[in-house]
Amino acid sequence: MIQQPLVATAEEVAEKLYTYVMNHMRLSNAGHVTDSSRGYILSHEPHIIAYPTVGIIAKTRMSELPKGDIPYHPDFAIEVISPVNPADVVQAKIRQYLNAGVRQIWVAHVKSRSIAVYSPDIVFTVPFDGTLFGEDMLPGFKLTMRDLYSKG
């Protein structure tokens, strides 16, 4: 009998993404990384605040993070689809992010064990057997979907 690998939960995937990105950004010192407790003001009229699972804002835009909500959009956002952050809510957030000027959004789909990558000019999916590269958003960053979605 072939044993299927255990799949990480949405919470575990969110924690892994935050940890991987935070560790990468500590080494590069290129930006600030936030978790879902920090809000970014995407628009003043109407007033829209987003709380991405992981948000990154370049240090060239903001040398230090302010207390409270960040008065700008993130440069890069990651969302994990979960029971508390369902797909329809994430789809609305993607439109808001892109309209606000966010350069790239990664959406982790735990059920399909993939990540959809959105930017203003392209959308693509990295499947379970693929590798996600940070490209210009996180130079040198590399993550296999197998590592991300495996338990533990």
WOLIN-V801222 format. One record per residue. N is the residue number from 0. RES is the residue in one small letter. OMEGA is omega in whole degrees, -180 to 180 (NA if undefined). Layout:
BEGIN
N_RES_OMEGA / N_RES_OMEGA
END
This chain:
BEGIN
0_m_178 / 1_i_-180 / 2_q_177 / 3_q_177 / 4_p_177 / 5_l_-177 / 6_v_178 / 7_a_176 / 8_t_178 / 9_a_180 / 10_e_178 / 11_e_178 / 12_v_179 / 13_a_-180 / 14_e_178 / 15_k_-179 / 16_l_179 / 17_y_-178 / 18_t_-179 / 19_y_-179 / 20_v_180 / 21_m_179 / 22_n_179 / 23_h_-178 / 24_m_175 / 25_r_-179 / 26_l_-177 / 27_s_-178 / 28_n_-176 / 29_a_-176 / 30_g_178 / 31_h_178 / 32_v_179 / 33_t_174 / 34_d_-174 / 35_s_177 / 36_s_-178 / 37_r_179 / 38_g_175 / 39_y_178 / 40_i_-179 / 41_l_-177 / 42_s_176 / 43_h_179 / 44_e_-4 / 45_p_-179 / 46_h_-179 / 47_i_175 / 48_i_178 / 49_a_178 / 50_y_-178 / 51_p_175 / 52_t_174 / 53_v_176 / 54_g_177 / 55_i_173 / 56_i_-176 / 57_a_177 / 58_k_176 / 59_t_177 / 60_r_-176 / 61_m_-175 / 62_s_177 / 63_e_177 / 64_l_177 / 65_p_171 / 66_k_179 / 67_g_-178 / 68_d_180 / 69_i_-171 / 70_p_-180 / 71_y_174 / 72_h_174 / 73_p_173 / 74_d_-172 / 75_f_-180 / 76_a_174 / 77_i_176 / 78_e_175 / 79_v_178 / 80_i_-177 / 81_s_177 / 82_p_179 / 83_v_179 / 84_n_-173 / 85_p_-175 / 86_a_-178 / 87_d_177 / 88_v_180 / 89_v_178 / 90_q_177 / 91_a_179 / 92_k_-180 / 93_i_178 / 94_r_179 / 95_q_178 / 96_y_-178 / 97_l_178 / 98_n_-179 / 99_a_180 / 100_g_177 / 101_v_-173 / 102_r_180 / 103_q_178 / 104_i_172 / 105_w_178 / 106_v_-180 / 107_a_178 / 108_h_-175 / 109_v_-178 / 110_k_180 / 111_s_180 / 112_r_180 / 113_s_173 / 114_i_173 / 115_a_-179 / 116_v_-180 / 117_y_170 / 118_s_-176 / 119_p_-174 / 120_d_-179 / 121_i_174 / 122_v_176 / 123_f_-179 / 124_t_174 / 125_v_-177 / 126_p_-176 / 127_f_-180 / 128_d_-177 / 129_g_179 / 130_t_179 / 131_l_179 / 132_f_-179 / 133_g_-179 / 134_e_-177 / 135_d_180 / 136_m_180 / 137_l_-176 / 138_p_179 / 139_g_-179 / 140_f_-180 / 141_k_-178 / 142_l_176 / 143_t_178 / 144_m_177 / 145_r_178 / 146_d_-178 / 147_l_-172 / 148_y_176 / 149_s_180 / 150_k_174 / 151_g_NA
END
